[in-house]
Amino acid sequence: MNKVSDVMTRGVQPLTPDDSMLQAAQAMEMLEVGALPVCEGGRLVGMVTDRDLVLRGLAQGYPPATRLDGLISRQVQSCHEDDALDDVLQRMADTGMRRLPVLDGSQHLVGMVTLRDVAAKAVKRLGAARAGEALSDTARPPATSRAGPRTRGTTRGGTAKDPSQQVGS
């Protein structure tokens, strides 16, 4: 387990900014995940979490048909499939991230790496006790908040349309 590619999950099905909150929630339910990448033309433009859907969408009164464009987190940390796994794990520990999108050399989304992926591989390789020791630092909460600024807008830095704009509007 030296590179991200050794543990990452491939074949991730991203959403698009034009998908609806309902489509995102249904995809999360089907895949049993709490976050999904959002791509345009194969390039990562953001992430959407179940929390985004609830706090930025439903709690604000937006209907399930609301487009994701104005609800997604656009400033997303990512890694590359050929990055050293130890470096990525350290970055995850420092920031409190549990998952990162994985990009190839052309900046296209090729998968996700999660603490769960790493733990499963570590248990197979090291056994449960040693794997727990190896991952204990990564599981600790960060000293500072990982919450960076959340931006609304287009990929070009403009202002997003009202998030209540429904798909097909």
N, C-alpha and C positions, 0 to 999 in steps of 0.2 A: 504494500500500500504506500507507494511513493508519490503518485500523482493523483490529481482529482479524478482523472479518467478511470482510475482503478476502483473507485467507489461510487461514482455518480450514477444517477438514474437517467437513462437515455429515453428518447421517444416521448418527451413531455409535450402535451398538447396545449399550446398557448391560446389565450383569448385574443381578441382584437379590441381596440378602443370603441368600435362600433357595436360590439356585443352588449347585451343588456345585463342589468343587475341579476335578473332572473336566470339568464343563461349561465352567468358566473356561479351563482349559488347552486344551480343544478349540477354543474360540472364539479364543483367542490364536493357535493354530496356523493356523486357517482364515484369520484376518485378517492374519497375519504381523505381530503387535504383541506388545509385552511388558507392556502395562498396559491395563486397561479400567476405565471408570467403573462404579460400582455405584449404582443408583438405586432409590428407592421412590416410586411415584406420580409419576414424572417428575422428582423432586428428587434431586439428588446427595447421597448419604450417605457415599460413600467411593470409594476406588480399590483395585484389586487388581492386583498385579504378578506376573510369573513368579517373582520372588524371594520374594514373600510365600507363594506356593504351595509353594515348595521349603522355605524356612526355617521358616515358621510352621506349615506343614501336614505335608508328607512327612517332613521331618527330625524332627518331633515324634511320628511314628508314626501320624498320622491317615490314615484310608483315603480313597481318591478320592471317596467319596460324602459326605464332610464338607461341611457348609454353609459358605458364605463368611462368614457373619455375624461370627464371632469372629476371622477372619483378615485382614479388610480394614483399610486405613488410613483412619481416620475424619476425621482433621484434614487436610483436603485444601485446598490453595491452588487458586483458580480465577480466572477473569477473565470479563469480559462482552463480548459481541459488539461493542458500541459503544465499548470501551476503545481508547485510542490504542495502536497497535502498538508504537511506540517505548517507551512506558511498560511494556508487558507484556514486551517483550524485555529491558529493563533489569532488571525484576524476576526474570525467568528467569535472567539472567546473575548477579545478586546471590545467588540461592538455589541455582544449579546445576540448576535444573529443565529438563528437555528437552521436557516436554509439560504442558499445562494444560487442564483441562476448561473449556468455554465455556458460560456461562449467559446466558439472556435476562433481560429486566427483571422477570420473574416468578420468577426463580431456578430455572427449569427448564433441564435440560441440552439444549443445541442443537448441540454439537459439541466438537471438540478442536482445539487449536492446538499444533503441534509445531515444533521447530527445522527439521525436514525440510520442513514446509509452507512456512515462511518462506524457507528456502534455495531451494526449487524456484521460488517466485515471484520471488525476487531474481535468480536466474540468468536467467530469462526477461526480466526488466526491465532488469537492469544488465549482464549478461554475467558469466561465471564469475569473472574476476579481481576486478572491483569488488564482486561479491556476497561473495566470500571475505573481502575487507577489511571490508565492512560487518558481517559476522557474526562476525568473529574474536573480539571481546570476549565475545560470548555463549557461545562454545564453551569458554572458559577455565573451569577448575574454580573453585568459589567459595573465598573465603578461609576461610570457616568451614563446618562441616558443615551440610547442609540437613536432616539427620535430626532431626526434632522428636519429641516424645513420640508413641509409637504407643499408641493406646488400644484396648481391647477394650470393647465395650459396645453398648448400644442407642443409638439416636439421641437418646434422652432422658437419656443419661448413666448409665444403670444398668449392671449387670454382665452381660456376655454369658453365655449358656449355654455349657457346655463345647463348644469348637469341634468335638469329636469327634462331636457330635450329627449323625447322618446325615440327609440329605434324606429326608423322608417318615417320620421318627421321631416 
